[in-house]
Amino acid sequence: MRNKKFWLGIPVMVLVFITVLNGCATQIGQFTMATTKNVDLSRLGEFNRTTREIKAQDSSIFIFGFQVKTAKMQAAMDKALSKIPGAVAMVDVRISTKSTPLLIIRLESFIVSGTALVDPKIVSADTSEKNEHPQLVKFTEEGKIIETVALTNEEYLKYLNSSIYIP
C-alpha cells in the first residue's frame, strides 16, 4: 500500500512542478516613441536620450481565479518614466505581456522597456549614481545654465505632471 502511494505521488509532483514553472511571454508591439505625458513635439530636438535602458511592469493578480488587482499598460509606462528624472517619453519601446501561474495565484503583467527622452528644461539629464536627487536646471535662450536647484520628490512629481515648463 505504501509503495502504491509513492508511485501515485510522483505524477502529482511532476504536475505541480510543470504548473509552477509554466509561464508565457508575448510581445504586443514595438514603437519608435511612446509616452503617457503631454509632450511638446516642437521641442523634440532639445531632448536628451539616456544611454541605459529602462524597464518596468504592472501586474494583475488572480487568487483562486478571482482578480484582486488589474494591470494597466499606462501604469507600467509611468513606472518606467519615473525611474529617470525628467523623462517625458521613451524611444525604441517594446511592450510585452507575461503570465505566471503559481498554484493558487496567477500573475499577468504588462512589461514596458526602452530608452528615455529627458527634457533638460525640467531636470538635468545626469543619471549617474552620485546624483540621486532630481534637479531643476534653468537655461538662458543660448542654452547656458543659469541655475541648478535640488528638488524634493513632491516638487519633482509636480514638474513631471505639469504641462508648463519653466524656462
C-alpha positions in Angstrom: 0.0 0.0 0.0 2.8 2.4 0.9 4.6 1.7 -2.4 1.4 2.5 -4.3 1.1 5.9 -2.7 4.7 6.7 -3.6 4.2 5.9 -7.2 0.9 7.8 -7.3 2.7 10.9 -5.7 5.3 11.1 -8.5 2.9 12.2 -11.3 1.2 14.6 -8.9 4.6 16.2 -8.0 5.5 16.4 -11.8 2.2 18.1 -12.5 2.8 20.6 -9.6 6.3 21.5 -11.0 5.0 21.9 -14.5 2.3 24.2 -13.3 4.7 26.3 -11.2 7.3 26.6 -14.0 4.8 27.1 -16.8 4.7 30.7 -18.0 4.1 32.6 -21.2 5.5 35.8 -22.6 4.2 37.5 -25.7 5.4 40.7 -27.3 2.5 43.1 -28.0 4.4 45.5 -30.1 7.4 47.8 -30.8 7.1 51.5 -31.1 9.5 54.2 -32.2 8.3 56.6 -29.5 5.7 56.3 -26.7 4.6 58.4 -23.7 1.8 58.9 -21.3 2.8 62.6 -20.7 1.9 65.7 -22.6 5.0 66.4 -24.7 5.7 69.5 -26.8 6.9 67.8 -30.0 8.2 71.1 -31.5 11.0 70.8 -28.8 11.8 67.2 -29.6 15.3 68.2 -30.8 16.2 69.6 -27.4 15.5 66.4 -25.5 18.4 64.2 -24.4 18.4 60.5 -24.8 19.7 58.4 -21.9 22.2 55.6 -22.5 20.7 53.0 -20.2 17.5 51.1 -21.0 14.7 51.4 -18.5 12.2 48.6 -17.8 9.0 48.4 -15.6 6.0 46.3 -15.2 2.5 46.4 -13.8 0.8 43.1 -12.8 -2.7 41.7 -12.4 -3.1 39.3 -9.5 -5.6 36.5 -9.5 -6.2 34.4 -6.4 -8.2 31.2 -6.9 -9.3 32.6 -10.3 -10.6 35.9 -8.8 -8.9 39.1 -9.9 -7.6 41.1 -7.0 -5.6 43.7 -8.9 -5.8 44.9 -12.5 -2.7 45.5 -14.7 -2.5 48.7 -16.7 -0.1 49.4 -19.6 -0.2 53.1 -18.7 0.9 52.3 -15.1 3.9 50.3 -16.4 4.9 53.2 -18.7 4.6 55.7 -15.9 6.7 53.5 -13.6 9.4 53.2 -16.3 9.4 57.0 -16.9 9.6 57.7 -13.2 12.9 55.8 -13.0 14.8 58.7 -14.8 14.4 62.2 -13.5 12.9 64.5 -16.2 12.0 61.6 -18.6 8.9 62.6 -20.6 8.9 59.9 -23.3 10.5 56.6 -24.3 12.0 55.6 -27.7 12.7 52.1 -29.1 9.8 50.9 -26.9 8.9 47.2 -26.5 5.7 46.2 -24.8 5.0 42.7 -23.9 2.8 40.6 -21.6 3.8 37.8 -19.3 1.7 35.2 -17.5 3.0 33.3 -14.5 0.8 30.7 -12.7 1.9 29.9 -9.2 -0.5 27.2 -7.9 -3.3 29.3 -6.3 -2.0 32.7 -7.5 -1.6 33.8 -11.1 0.2 36.9 -12.3 -0.4 38.6 -15.6 1.9 41.5 -16.3 2.5 44.3 -18.9 6.2 44.9 -19.4 7.5 48.2 -20.9 11.1 48.7 -21.8 13.0 51.3 -23.9 15.3 54.3 -23.7 14.2 57.5 -22.0 14.0 61.0 -23.5 14.8 63.7 -20.9 13.5 67.2 -21.1 16.5 69.4 -20.0 14.2 72.3 -19.0 12.6 70.1 -16.3 15.7 68.4 -14.8 19.3 67.7 -15.6 20.0 64.6 -17.7 22.7 63.4 -15.3 21.8 59.9 -14.4 25.0 58.9 -12.7 24.8 57.2 -9.3 26.2 60.2 -7.4 23.3 62.4 -8.4 20.4 60.6 -6.7 18.1 63.7 -6.3 16.4 65.3 -9.2 17.5 68.8 -10.1 15.7 71.7 -11.8 18.0 73.3 -14.3 17.3 76.8 -15.7 18.8 77.8 -19.0 19.3 81.0 -20.9 18.0 81.3 -24.5 21.5 80.5 -25.7 21.4 77.2 -23.8 23.8 78.2 -20.9 22.9 77.0 -17.4 21.7 79.9 -15.2 20.8 77.9 -12.0 20.6 74.4 -10.7 18.2 73.7 -7.8 17.7 70.4 -6.0 14.1 69.3 -5.8 12.2 67.2 -3.3 10.3 64.2 -4.7 7.0 66.1 -4.3 8.3 69.1 -6.4 9.8 66.7 -8.9 6.4 64.9 -9.4 4.7 68.3 -9.7 7.0 69.3 -12.6 6.7 66.0 -14.3 2.9 66.2 -14.3 2.8 69.8 -15.3 2.4 70.8 -18.9 4.0 74.2 -18.2 7.8 74.2 -18.4 9.8 76.8 -16.5 12.4 78.4 -18.8 
